[in-house]
Amino acid sequence: MILRTICLILTTFLLFIGELQSAIPDRAGWWKFDNAADLQKAEPGFGIDLTLVGSHTATPGHEAGDGAVLIGPGSYYKMQHQISANGGGSKVNEYTLQFDFKIPANGVWHTFFQTDINNSNDGDLFINTSGNIGVAAAGYGTYQIIPGEWYRLIVSVKNGSHFTYYLDGQLVMNGNFQAIDDRFSLENLLLVFADEDGEDSDIICSELAVWDHPLTAEQAAELGGFGHITGPFVMTRIPYLQAQGSNTMTVCWHDISTAGTGVQYGLDSTLGLAMTGSSEVISDPYRWHTVKLNGLQPNSRYFYKVQSGGAESAMYAFKTLPDPTYKGKLRFLLLSDTHATDTTMAGKVLRAAKDKISELYGPDIENHVSGIFHSGDVVVSGNIPGQYSKQYFKPLSALSSNIPTMVVAGNHEGESPYFYQYLKLDDQSAFPQLPSLKEKVWFLKAGNSLFIGMNTNIIDPYGAAQANWLNAKLNEAENDSIIDFVFLFFHHPPFSELWVVGGTDYVVNVLFPIIKKYTKVQQMYYGHTHGFERGTITSGDAGADFRIICSGGGGGPNDPWREGENRDFNDIHKTFNHYFFQILEIDIENHSFRNSMYSLGNNNDPRNSELMDTWYKSKNQAGPETPGLLNFEITGNHIQFNTSEFSGSDSLMSVHFQVIDSLQSSNIVIDSITHWTNIYNIDQYFKPVDINKGINLLQSTISLAQLNEGKNYYFRVRYRDHNLKWSDWSGLTSFSTLGTEEIQGRHQGYYLDQNIPNPFRNHTKFTYRIPEKCEVIFRVYDKNHRIIMEINEGIKDKGTHILDFNAENLASDIYVYEMNAKNVTLSKKMLLIN
């Protein structure tokens, strides 16, 4: 009992010491520049206001709502830090400074601070003309500052021991330190951004802080920054899962060591099983270790650790895919275009995705999400090996050790061999025997769904081969009773509203005709455009419509709304220039799925993983009932068709009508689809605008200029619901553009509607309106203009009336019905089909 108590006390003490070493202590002074009216003001409780020498300008900070200050040559701040002498001298010898900054350009000098309170000497820390941070007395780091990007600089000083600086939490330079009370020691003032001879070009600062002792490397790392990697960055023993299956999982990771590649794993945290693997050099120092686990149980959670170089990783967990008998739900995270030199937004998107998954389903994310599908552009330049760790594996590490990832190549990967060395998709390859295509086209079956990844970079040499394979694979899926849904992934869009030049003819002219032949393709996902776009492609075959989704908001710089550079496409319903992620949930038992988009907004319109869009498909849900034409109205130079109310188990998404010139030729004169929404562009407050807001889908209007005067036409309509199910077409209803006689009658207040239904069997209705009480007589003529029937309605009151017409004794043919009221005669054609 005594021994257990001692161990508990010792453990508690060690934990306390660890927390003490890494916790961020209070700042002695802190300035955030958020108050444009008082930029020098200190944060409440953290020091004294700065004193300005010269001038400065308020400017936006690194996020919406954050402020910053622009200060230039000859201007600086006097900081009263209020730190007492320390470090064994008469001055301040131990302290830390923080600068959140960016610079407009390299090629000129910038300075951070000056310890000489009279500004009569050189500055004490610079960015030189090459973009390196340092000072001659301490030395310069090798990392080059990128103009226009935010950084967090931490300068930790302990005279007589160290002069160290960190960028975004990473060590940049262990500089030559100075003696106690020497050059880097502080008097009662510190001059910020000051230099005596003009080496103080424009610098923008959004946060400034000072501590009364030197921060450690762990504390600098905890303060973090804006995502830059300042040197060769190897994520040692951080697993990346891929190539999942019901009985397999491939585990990969980096380590500079060649020795001891292995994975310990098991169904609980005691592990108990082990598998060895191999490693390969991507490019020094990036060595990729791979272990393929076989013989796993379906739909089972496994715990595991990776081992290499004589060390092991932390404990992680993954879950295998279910077997074909599984009837539950599968979920997948959908991403694209996470690449950026500054990975701040990619990191935010991926952490937000993890938080949302945990919020919706639970913190054991591997139990709730079966995979990640990424539509490409994982790095800025695929031929620079170091970018994969910095721009892809590090941001994705929030998820990739628990959830396996399948990715297709984007144009920024550029078919680099480095990219394909990282992929281990032998079992999923569409062309396993063809090295040139081995991991460039893949497929994965999970539950009732088939996922296909294609390569739109290589359409010249391999476009036909991919198209032929896709056709065969979709035909196979069409005849597979287990498969309900097919989802496609590639990088390039068919067309794009945000980035018009980003589309590719290969998708539209080659892939679309193949996809339209089959009913199981539900959605195609792509990127390239940095934003969200959702649309629908209408197919000629019933049930073959499919959605197109741009997933390119994973962290690359947003594509803006910019006059002259965007285009509104009718097939795209919603466009947001936001950062976002998607979750696809497939309900196998109910043969349905739901896709949700969660937005982080952008710098002008920030959002907190807001559910911005959601859509669905239920395979067995019935489509809408057949609509009809109620009437049409001619106003000025336009004709408006008023169609019946929507009836069905879902809601109205699209109205599709056609105008046909005759029953004999069936030539379509007008073919038009209108959708329930059209979110395109933004307003003055950066909020999305719905161009179709307030639209009445039951009223379809065309210009009379599109038709020939006095000619008979036929109208038909169908409805599509949000489940992408179409109704049947309505019957053809004949109408004519108004001749002189009918125009005159209308001006006098007389009106004869088109009969409903039309065409008709046995019975139809004539609706008419008269402006005053009078006798009304109807006559029906055959196509030779012979009277075959006369109906006297008698004296009718002013208003609208309906005549039920019985044609049981008439043969199928085209007839003319005519209304006579006072001196007005109106007529229309009708088609009887018995």
N, C-alpha and C positions, 0 to 999 in steps of 0.2 A: 504493500500500500504506500509506504514511504517512497519507494523507488518510482512508482507510478506518479505520485504527486510531484516529485522532483522533475520527472520528464515533462509533465504538463506545464510546470512553471518555466522550464527551459524553452519549451516550444513556444509558449506565449511570449517569452522575452525575445526570442529570435524573430518571431513574426512582427513584434513591435519595432525591433531594430530595423527590419526590412522596410516596414512602412515609413519609419522615420527617415530612412535614407532616400526614399523615392518620392515622398510627399512634397508638394510644392509649398514652400514657406510663404508667408505674407510678404508683399512687396513694401519697400520703404517709400516708393513713389510710383505713381501710375497715371498715365495720361492717354486717353483714347481718341481725342479730337472729334467727338461726335457732335458737339455743340458748335455749329458754324458761327454763332454769335459770340462765342467765347472759347476760341480754340486752345487757349493756354490753360484752361481750367483743369485741375487735378480731379481724379475720381474721388468721391467722398470718402474721407478717412485714409487716403493714401497720398500724403505729401502736400506740398505747396504748389500753387500755380506757377507755371513757367513764365519767365520774362523774355519778351521778344526784342531782339535787336534787328532792325531792318523790316522786312515785310514777309508775309506769307499769304496763302490763298486756300480756302476750304475746297475740298474735292471729294468725290465719292470714295468710299473704302472698298474692301475686297468683297463685301456682300451687300445686298440691298439693305438700306437703312443704316449702314456703318459709315462713319465719316473718316476723313483723312485730311492731311495738310500737305500742301506743296510749298517747299521752301527752297530758295535758290541761292545763287552766288552772293556773298557778302551778308547774308542773313543767317541768324542762328538763334538758339534759345540759351538762356542762363537757367540751369537747374540747381535749385537749393535742395540737395539730397537729404540733409539733416542726419547723415550717418556720422557717428562719432569715430574718432581715430581708432584704428584696430590693426591687427596683424603685427603687433610688436613695434610700431613706429608712431610718429607724431601726426601722421596723415592717415587717410583711409587707404589701406593696403589690400583689403579683401572686399570684393563687391562683384555684382553681376549686372549687366545691362541687357535689355531686350529691345530690339527694333523690328517692328513689322513694316516692311518697306518694299518699294519697287522703284526702278529707275526708268526714265524714258528711253535712254540709249546708252550704248557703250561708246568707247572712243574718247571719253572725257573722264576726268577725275571726280569722284564723289567722296565725301568724308562723313564719318559717323560722329566723332566726338574729339574734343580738344581738352587736355587737362590743364593747360596754361590759361589761367583765368583772365589774362590780359589779351589773349589771342595774338600773341607775339611770336608764336613758334608754329612748327608744323603740326598738322592734325595727328591723332594717335591711332586712327584706324581708317583705312580707305577702301574704296573699290577703284582699282587702277584702270587704265584705258583698255585693258584686255578683259575686264570683268572679274578679276580675281580680288578676293578680300584679303587684306593684311596691312602690314606696315613694315618698312625696312628693318626696324629694330627687332621685330618678332618673326618676320617672314610672311610670305604670301601662300595661300592655299591654291590648289590646282583647279578647283571648280570655277567655271565661268558663269557669272550671273546672266540670266536671260532677260533682256529688256522687256518691260511690260508685264512681267509676272511677279506675283507676290512671294515674299520670303519672310521667314522669321529667323533673325540673327540673335544668338545668345552669346555674349562675351563674358566668360568667367575668369576673374582675375584674383590671383593670390600671389602678390609680389614675394619673390624669394622662392616660389614653388612652381607656379604655372601662369601662363597667359594663353587661354584656350578659347576657341570660338566654334560654334555649332550652327549649321543651317538646317532648318526644318527638323531639328532633333538629332542630327547626325554630325559627328565630328568632322570639321573641315581642316583645322590646324591646331596642333600643339605647338604654339609659338615659343620663341625664346623669351623667357621671363626676365623681368628687371628686378633690381634690388629693392628692398624695403625703403619706402619714402623716396624712391627714384621716379623715373619718368611716368610710369603708369599709376602712381599714387594720386589721390584726390585731395584737393583742399576743400573749402566749404562750398565751392561752386564747381559745376561741370558745364562746359560749353558744348552744346549738342549741335551737330552739323556745321561746326566752325573750322575754318582754316585761314591762316593769315595771308596766303598768297594766291588765292583764287582757285584752289583745287577742291572746290565745293559746289559742283554743278547741281542742277535740279534733282531733288530726291523727294519722293512721296512717302509719307509715314502715316500709318493708321493706328499704331500703338507703340508706346514708349514706356519702359518700366526700369526700376533699379531695385536691387536687393542689397542688404548690408553684409552679405557673405557670398562666397563663390558657390554657384550651383554645381552639382555633380553631373556626370554624363547621363545617369539614370533620370535625373530631374529634367535635364535638357530634352531627353527623349520623351518624357511625359508631357512636356510643354508642346512638343510636336511642331506643326507648322502647316505648310501648304503642299506637301506631298512630293517635293523634289527629292531625287536620289543624287547624292553629291559625289559618289565614287562607285567603283565596281561593287555591285550589290548582289550577294548570293543569299537566297533564302534557304538556309540550311535546315534540312529535315522538316520542311513545312509541306505536308502532302497535297497532291493534286490528283483527284480521282477522275477516271475516264473509262470509256468502253464498258459500261455496266451491262449486266445481264441477270437472268434469274439465278444462275449458278456461278457467275464470274464477276470479278471487279479488278481493274488495273490500277495500281497505286504507284504514283511517280513523285519524285522530289529532287531538289538540288542538294549537292554536297560536293565540295572540292576533293574529298577523299574518294579513292577507288575501292576501298576495302569494305567487306562485310555488308553487302547490300542484302537486306532482308526485312521481312514484316512478321511481327508476332500478332496473332489475332485469335479471336474466339467469340462465343456467343455471350460472354459476360466479361467483366473487367479482369478476371483472372487469366484471360487469354488462353494459353495452353497449346495453341497451334503455331506453326512457323513455316514460312516459305522464303526461299532465297530467290534472287534475281540477278540483274546485270546492270552495268552503267556504261554510258558513252559520253564523250566530250561533244558538247554542242559547239562551244568555242571557249577557249581558256579565259576565265576560270570556271565556266559554267558546265558542270557535269550533271547529267540527267540519269537518275537511278529509276529502275522500273522493276516492279514485281507484279506478276499476274497471279491472282488468287483463283483457283479452280475448285470445283466440288463444294461450292457453298450452297446453303439451303435457300430456296426461294422466299421472298418476302420476309427476310430475317435481318434483324439488326446485329451487326458485328462491331466489336470493339477492336482497336488495333493501335500499334505503334510501329513506326519505321525505324530502321537501324542502319547506320553506315558510319565508317570512320571510327568504330569503337564506341559510339554513343547512340542514344535512342531519343526519339521525339516524345512529346507529351502524348497522352491518350486521346484518341479520336474515335469516332464511330461513323459507320455508314449502314445503309440498308439495301439489300438486293432487290431487284425487280420481282414482281410476283409471277407465278406460273399462269398458264392459260385459264385455269379454273377460278381465278380470283374475280370477285364481283364487287369490289369496293371502289375507292376513288384513287386516282393518280393525279399528282400535281407537278408542274414544271415551272421554273423561272425562265423568263425569256428576256434576252439582252441583245444589244448590238452596239458597235462603235463606242467602246469604252476607252479607246486610245486617246492619249493627250500627253504632251510633255509635262504639263502640270496636272497631276492625277488627283487633285483635290476633289473634283466633282465625281469622278469615277468612284473614288473611295466613299463619298457620301451616298451615291446611288446604291452601291453594294451593301453598305452598312444599313441603309434605310430598308433595303429589301430583306435583309436578315431580321431586322427589328419587326417589320410587318409580318413576316412569316411566323416569328415567335409570338407576336400579338394575336394573330388569327388562329394559330393551330397549336402553339406550345414551343418552349425553348429547345426541345429535342428535335431540331429542324430536320435531321436525316430521316426521322420517322414520318414526316409529313410532306416532304418534297422529294421527288424521285430523280430529278435531274435538272440541269441547266442547259438550255440551247442558246448558242451565241451565233449571230449572223455575220460575224467577221469584223475586221478592223480592230485588232487587239493591241497593235502598236502603231506608232507613227511611221517607222521605217523598219520593214521586216528584215533588212540586211544588217541591222545593228544589233548584235546578240544581247547586249546589256539591256535593251529596251524591254525584252520579254519579262524579265524579273521585275523591273521597275514599273512598267505600265500595265502589265497583264496579271502576272502571278501574285504580286503583292496586293493590289486592290481586291482581286478575286479571293484572296486567302481568307477573307471573312466567311466564305461559304464553301470553297473548293475542297477543304479537308473532310467535309461531311457529305457534300452533294456532288456527284459526278457531272462533268461538263462535256458536251459535244459541241464542236465549233467548226464552222466553215471558213474558208479563206476570204478575206477582204482585199480590196485593191492595195491597201497599205502594207499588207504582208508581202504582196508582189511575188507570190510563188517562191518565196525564199526557202531554201532547204532547211534553214533553222526552224521555221514554223513547222514543217512536216516531221522533223526529227523529234519534236515534242509530242506529236500525236502518235498514239498506239491503238489504231483502229482496225487491226487485221481482221478481226471477226466480224466487223461491221462494214467492211469495204464492199462496194459494188463491183470493183474490178480487182479482186485479190491477186490475180495472176499477171496484172499489168502494172509494173512499177511506176510508170508515168502517171497513173491515175489511182494508185492503190488507196491512198488515204484522202483523196480529193473529192470523192463521191462516196457517201455512206448511207446506211439505213439502219433503223433500230425499231424492233417491234416491242411494244409494251402494252399489255392488256388488250384492249380492243382497237388500238391505234398503231399506225405505222408512221414513223418519222423519217424524212428523207433530207439529206444534206447534199447540195450540189455546188459546183464551182463555176461562177459566172465571170471569172478572170480569163479562162482559157477556152473561150468560145470558138476561136479560130482553129486551133488544132483539134479540139476535142468536143466542140459543140454538138456535132452530129452523133457522136458516140454516146454522149450523155443523154441526148434526146431519145435515141433508140432504146437505151436502157430504161429511161423513165417510162416510156410508153409500155414496155413489157412489164415493168414493175407495177404500174397502175392497173394494167389489165389483170395481172395476177391478184392484186388486192380486190379488184372489183368482183372476182369470183371466189374470194375467201370469205366464208360466212362469219368468221371470227372478227374480221376487220370492219369496224364501223366508220372510222375516220382516218384520213391521211393528212399530214401536215408537212409542208415543204419549207426548207430553209436555204437561202442563198444570200448573196450580198447586194447585188445591184437591183434597183427597183424597175418596174415596167415604165413608170412615169412618176413624177413627184411635183407637188405644189410648191414646197419650200425651195427646192433646188431643181429647177426645170431641166437643166442639162445633165442631171444625174441618171436619167432613165437609159435603158438599153433595149435596142430592137430585138435582141435575142429572146428576151423574156416575152415580149408581146407577139413576135412573129413566129417563134419556134415553140416555146413552152406553152403559151396560152392555148393554141389549137389542140395540143395533146391533152392538157388538163381538162378542157371543155368536153372531151369525149367520155369522161368518167364522172360518176356521181359521188365518189367517196372523198375526193380532195375538198377539204373544208377551208383551209387557210394557207396562204403563202406568206412567210415572214422574210423580211430583208432589212437592210440598213442603208449605208452610203449617205443618205440624207440624215442630218443630225436633228431629228425631231420625230414627232409621232404623227402618223397618217393612217387612217382606216377607211377602206372603201370596199366595194363589191363589184365583181365582174359577173355580168349576166351572160349565161350560156344559152345556147339554142335548145338544149335538152332539158326536160323537166328534172328538177332536183340536182342539177349540175352547177348551179351558181356557187361561187366561192369568194371568200374575203381576201383582201390584200392588206397587209399590216406592215408599216414601217416601224421597226423597233430601235431606230438609231438615236436614242436619247440616253445612252449609257454613260456618258461622261465627256465625249469629245465636244469641242466648242459648238454651241447651238448655231444652226443656220437661221438667219434672221428673216423677218418680214421686211422686204425692201422693194420700194416701188420699181417696177420694170423687171424684177428678177423672179417674180412668183407667177403662178398661173393656176386658175381655178379649173379643176377637172370634174366633170359630172360624176365620174365613177368613184371619186374620193369624197367621203361624207364629213370627215372631221380631221382637222390638222391643228396641232399645237407645237410651237417651237419650245418645247419643255424638255427637261431631264426627267427620266421616268424609268420604271421597270414594269413588267407584266407577270401575272400569275395565270397559268392555264390549269383549270381543274376539270378532269375527265371523270364522269360518273359512269362506270362500266355497266353496272346493273340496269341503270335507267337509259342507257344508250344516248347520253347527252354530255355536253361540256359547256363550261362558262369561262370566258377570258376577261380578265380585269386589268386595267391600266392605272397605276398609281403614280402621281406626278409630284416631282419636287419643284416644279415651276422653272423659273429662270431668274436672272439677277434683277429683272424689273418686276417680276411677278412671282415671288417665292411662295412655295407651298410645302406642306409637311406630309408627304406621302398621301396626298389627297386622291381619293377614288374619282378619277376624271372621266372614265369611260368603262363600260362593261357590255358584253354581248354574249350570245349563247347559241347553241344548236341542240335541238331535241329531235332525234332521228324519227321517232314514231309519232310525233305530234302532227295532227291533221292540219292541212293548209286552209286558207280562207275560203269562204263560200264565193260563188261566182257573182260578181257585181253586175250592174246594168246601168244604162243611160236613162236618167230621169227625164231630162229635157235639154234643150240648148237654147241659148239666147244670143242674139246679135246686137252688139252695141258699137256704134261707130264703125270702125274698120276691123273689129275683132268678133270672133265667135267663141262663146264659152259653153263648154259641155259640163253639165252637172250630173255627176254619177252618184250611185246609191251609197248608203252608209256601209262601212266595213262591218263584216260579220265573220267571226272566227274565234278560235281559242287563244289567239295572240293579239298583236296590235299592228296597225298599218305602218309599213315602212316606205313602200314605193308604189306609185301609180304609173302604169305603163299603158298608153293608148296609141292606137294607130288609126290613120285615115287612109282608106283604100279607094281607088278611083272607080272600080267596077267589080261586079261579081265574076265577070268572065275572066278578066286579066289578073285580078288580085294584086295589082301593082300598088305597093305601099307608098303613098305620097308623103305622109308625115309619120314618123316613128319617134315617140318622146317618152322619157322616163323622168319623173320628178320624185325626189326623196324627202323624207320628213325633216331632214336637217342638212345644213351645209355650213359647217364651221370653218371659216376661212378669213385669215388676217386678224388684226387686233384693233381695239379702239385707242383713244388718246390716253387711257389709263392702263394700257398693255393687257387688257382683258380680251379673251377670244370673242369673235363676233360670229353670230349665226345669221347668215344671209337669208335663210329660209324661215326665220322666226316669224310666226303669225301666218304662215302660208296655209291655205285651205286645199288639201290634197284632193278634195272631191270636186274641185272646180279647175278644169283644164282649159286653157285659153290659147287660141292660135290667131294669127293674122289672116284676114280674108285675102290679103295679097298672095298668100301661099296657094290659093285655090282659084279655079276658073269660075267666073261669074255665070250663074244659071246652070251649072253642071251638078248632077247628082253624085254624091259620095257616100261612103259607108264608114261608120265609126264602130270601133270595138275597144274594150278596156279590160285589163286584169289587174289584180292587186297582189302585192308581195308583203308578207308579214316580216317581223324582225327575226323570225326563225328561218328566214330565207326560203320559205315555201310560197309558191305562186298559186293563185286561184286558176281556174279555167278561164279562158277568154269568154267575155260576154258574147251574146249573139250580135250579128251585124245589124246596125241600125242605120237606115238610109236617111240622108239629109241633103238639102241642096242649098247652095248659096242663093241669096234672095234675088228674084227677078224684080222688074219694075212694079208689077201688080201687087206683089206681096209687100214690098217696101211701102207702097201707098197705103195698103191695108193696115200696116203697122202704125203708120203715122196717124191713121184715123182711130187707132185703139183696138183694132181687130187682130186676133192672133190665132193661128192654128199650129199646134205642136206636132212633132213627129209621133206617129203611133207607137205605142209600147205594148207588148214587145214587137220587135221587128228585126229579122224575119219572125213570123208567127205561124202557129198551127190553130186553125179553126176560129180562135177568138183573139181580138186585140182591142185597144182602147184609143179613141180620138179625144184629145184634150183641146178645148178651144176657149177663147175669151172674147166677149163682146162689150162695147162701151155703153150700150143702152138696150132697153127692152125692145126686142124685135123677133120676127120669124126667122128660123134657121133651117135650112134644107141642105142635106148631104147627098151627093151623088158619087157613085163609084164607077170608074171607067176601066175597060180592059186596055191592053197595050195598043189596040187599034182605035182607041178613043171612042168606043161604043159604050153607051150607058147600060150597065148590067144591073144596077140597083139604085133606088132612090129612097132616102129616109128623111121624113119630115119630122123634125124635132119640135115643131110647133112654136108657140110664142115663148121665148126665154127671157128671163130677167137679166139685167146687167150683171156681168161677172164671169167667172170661170165655170165651165161645165165639162162633163165627160160623157162620151157616147160609147157604149159597149157594142162592138161590131162583131156579128156572127157571120163567119165565112164558111160554114160547114158544107155548103152546097157548091162552093167554088173550087175550081181546079188550081193546082200550084202554078203560080205565075206572078208577074209584076203587074200591080194595079195602081191606079191613081184615085185618091179620094179627094173630094172637092167640097168646100164649105161655101154656101151662099147666104149672105146676111145683108139685107138692104141692097146697096149697090156695090158691095165688096165681095169678091170671089178669091178664095185662097185654096191652094191645092198642094198635095205632097204625094210622093210615091211610097208604096209599101210592097213587101215581098211575102207571099203566102207559100208555105211549104207544108204539104199534107203527106 
